[in-house]
Amino acid sequence: RGITLALAGSANAVSVAEHTLALLLALARRVVRVDADVRAGRWQASVKPHLVELYGKRALVIGGGRIGRRVARLFAAFGMQVEVFDPYLPADTVWPEGVRRVDDRARALAAADVVTVHVPLNDETRGLLDPHAMKPGAILLNTARGGIIDEAQLLAALADGHLGGAGLDVLVTEPATADHPLFAHPNLLVTPHCAASTDEGLRRMGLVCAENIIECLAGRLGVENVVNPQTL
């Protein structure tokens, strides 16, 4: 109908990227389980079999957009070996130090200690990867959309011990009920689709939305945040 649809751009990128890192750190150091044990009088009960460092680990970031690129920089700052898979980015895209692009997703998936997805949910990305195709003991993170990871496959990979852990901010059905099958697994860390909901991120999103409206009505709105630029 000729109505311009504008997005909030990268307003929530910092918040989502930091949340992704928070999930990873919590899983690597078993923060939730260790905290619960200490409170219950079970000192160091969850420290075994192991806690792990991020330094030197290999990470695969699937999706090199605003959020994926920021996640890659955060991972690199921890001394991780970071690879990014995104077939839609230009070949001459410049990556931060410590980050490199890969074209063979299957090979990268099988070698990564950490895999995180930052892509939209559509027919191409639904059930994007099989957790059993990942490296044994690896950690899988999804702060993008539920459905990108098949939940039945994820549960199977956690139940048989193939995955070392999974961190989810999104599920196929939201809000989820307490009897969700994944919730029974101790190596799952789940949050309620709140990665973008920091005070700062919400404020930025509101401001960008207001700015988009003002700029559009004044005939100055740029195309970088517009889904249908032909309406401008």
C-alpha positions in Angstrom: 0.0 0.0 0.0 3.0 2.3 -0.3 3.5 2.5 3.5 7.2 2.7 4.4 8.3 0.0 6.8 11.4 1.0 8.8 13.4 -1.0 11.4 15.3 0.1 14.5 18.5 -1.0 12.9 21.3 -1.9 15.3 19.6 -0.4 18.3 19.4 -3.7 20.1 22.7 -5.2 18.8 24.8 -4.4 21.9 22.2 -5.9 24.2 21.7 -9.1 22.3 25.4 -9.6 21.7 26.2 -9.2 25.4 23.4 -11.6 26.4 24.8 -14.2 24.0 28.2 -13.8 25.8 26.5 -14.0 29.2 24.9 -17.4 28.2 28.2 -18.7 27.0 30.1 -17.7 30.1 27.4 -19.1 32.4 27.5 -22.5 30.5 31.3 -22.7 30.4 31.6 -22.0 34.1 28.3 -23.8 35.2 27.3 -20.6 37.0 23.6 -21.5 37.6 24.3 -25.1 38.9 27.3 -24.1 41.0 25.3 -21.3 42.6 22.4 -23.7 43.4 24.8 -26.2 44.9 26.6 -23.7 47.1 23.2 -22.4 48.4 22.2 -26.0 49.2 25.4 -26.7 51.1 27.0 -28.8 48.3 30.3 -27.0 48.1 32.0 -27.6 44.7 29.6 -30.4 43.8 29.1 -29.1 40.3 32.7 -28.1 39.6 33.4 -31.7 38.4 33.7 -33.0 35.8 35.1 -29.7 34.4 34.8 -26.0 34.0 36.3 -24.5 30.8 37.9 -21.3 29.5 36.9 -19.5 26.4 40.4 -18.6 25.6 41.7 -20.5 22.5 38.4 -22.1 21.8 37.0 -22.1 18.3 33.7 -20.3 17.7 31.4 -20.3 14.7 29.0 -17.4 14.3 26.2 -18.1 11.8 25.0 -14.8 10.5 27.3 -11.8 10.0 24.8 -9.0 10.4 24.7 -6.3 13.0 24.4 -8.6 15.9 26.6 -11.4 14.6 29.4 -9.1 13.9 29.3 -7.7 17.4 29.2 -11.1 18.9 32.2 -12.1 16.8 34.2 -9.1 18.2 33.3 -10.0 21.8 34.4 -13.6 21.2 37.6 -12.4 19.7 38.3 -10.2 22.7 38.3 -13.3 24.8 41.0 -14.8 22.7 38.7 -17.2 20.8 39.3 -18.3 17.2 36.3 -16.8 15.5 34.8 -17.9 12.2 31.7 -16.3 10.6 29.5 -18.1 8.1 27.1 -15.9 6.0 26.7 -16.6 2.3 24.9 -13.3 1.7 27.6 -10.9 2.7 29.9 -9.4 0.1 33.1 -11.2 -0.4 35.1 -8.1 0.4 33.5 -7.6 3.8 36.1 -6.4 6.3 36.3 -8.4 9.6 37.8 -7.4 12.9 41.2 -8.8 14.0 40.8 -12.4 15.1 37.7 -13.0 13.0 37.6 -14.7 9.6 34.9 -15.7 7.1 34.3 -19.3 6.2 32.4 -20.8 3.3 32.2 -24.4 4.3 29.5 -24.4 7.1 29.6 -28.2 7.6 33.4 -28.2 8.2 33.2 -25.2 10.5 30.3 -26.7 12.4 32.1 -29.9 13.1 35.2 -28.1 14.4 33.7 -25.4 16.5 33.6 -25.5 20.3 30.9 -22.9 20.3 28.2 -22.3 17.7 25.9 -19.2 17.9 23.1 -18.3 15.4 22.2 -14.8 14.4 19.9 -15.1 11.4 16.2 -14.4 10.8 13.7 -17.3 10.9 12.4 -18.2 7.4 12.0 -21.2 5.2 15.7 -21.3 4.6 16.8 -21.1 8.2 14.1 -23.2 9.9 15.9 -26.2 11.4 19.1 -24.7 10.1 21.5 -27.2 11.7 21.5 -30.6 13.3 23.2 -30.4 16.8 24.6 -33.9 16.2 26.6 -32.4 13.3 28.5 -30.3 15.8 31.7 -31.2 17.6 31.1 -33.5 20.6 31.0 -31.5 23.8 30.3 -28.2 22.0 28.0 -25.4 23.2 25.1 -24.2 21.1 23.6 -20.7 21.5 20.4 -19.2 20.0 19.4 -15.6 20.8 17.8 -15.1 17.4 14.5 -16.9 16.9 12.9 -20.1 18.0 12.6 -22.7 15.2 16.1 -22.0 13.8 17.2 -24.9 16.0 14.9 -28.0 15.9 14.0 -28.5 19.5 13.5 -32.3 19.2 17.0 -32.6 17.7 18.4 -30.3 20.4 16.9 -32.4 23.2 18.2 -35.6 21.7 21.7 -34.1 21.4 21.6 -33.0 25.1 20.1 -36.3 26.3 22.7 -38.5 24.7 25.6 -36.3 25.9 26.7 -35.2 22.4 26.4 -31.5 23.3 28.1 -30.0 26.3 25.3 -27.5 26.7 22.9 -25.1 25.1 21.9 -21.6 25.8 18.5 -20.3 24.5 16.8 -17.0 24.7 14.1 -18.1 22.2 11.8 -21.0 21.8 9.3 -22.2 19.1 6.3 -21.5 21.4 6.5 -18.5 23.6 5.7 -18.1 26.4 6.8 -21.6 27.2 5.1 -23.8 29.8 6.9 -25.3 32.8 6.5 -28.8 31.3 8.6 -28.0 28.2 10.7 -31.2 27.6 13.9 -29.2 27.2 13.6 -27.7 30.7 14.3 -31.0 32.4 17.8 -31.1 31.0 20.5 -29.7 33.4 22.8 -28.6 30.6 20.3 -26.2 29.2 20.3 -22.5 30.1 17.1 -20.7 29.0 16.0 -17.1 29.3 12.6 -15.6 28.3 13.3 -13.8 25.0 14.8 -10.9 26.9 18.2 -10.5 25.2 17.3 -7.1 23.7 15.4 -5.9 26.8 18.0 -3.9 28.6 17.1 -0.4 29.8 19.6 1.1 27.3 18.6 -1.1 24.4 14.9 -0.4 24.8 15.6 3.3 25.0 17.6 3.2 21.8 14.9 1.3 20.0 12.3 3.8 21.1 14.4 6.7 20.0 15.3 5.2 16.6 11.6 4.4 15.9 10.7 8.1 16.7 13.6 9.3 14.6 12.5 7.1 11.7 9.0 8.6 11.8 10.3 12.2 11.9 12.8 11.6 9.1 10.2 9.8 6.9 7.6 12.6 7.2 10.3 15.2 6.4 11.4 13.2 3.4 14.9 12.6 4.8 14.7 8.9 5.8 17.7 6.9 4.5 17.4 3.4 3.0 19.6 1.6 5.4 16.8 0.8 7.9 13.9 0.6 5.3 12.5 -2.8 4.2 10.7 -1.4 1.2 12.8 1.6 0.0 10.7 1.8 -3.2 8.1 3.6 -1.1 10.4 6.5 -0.3 
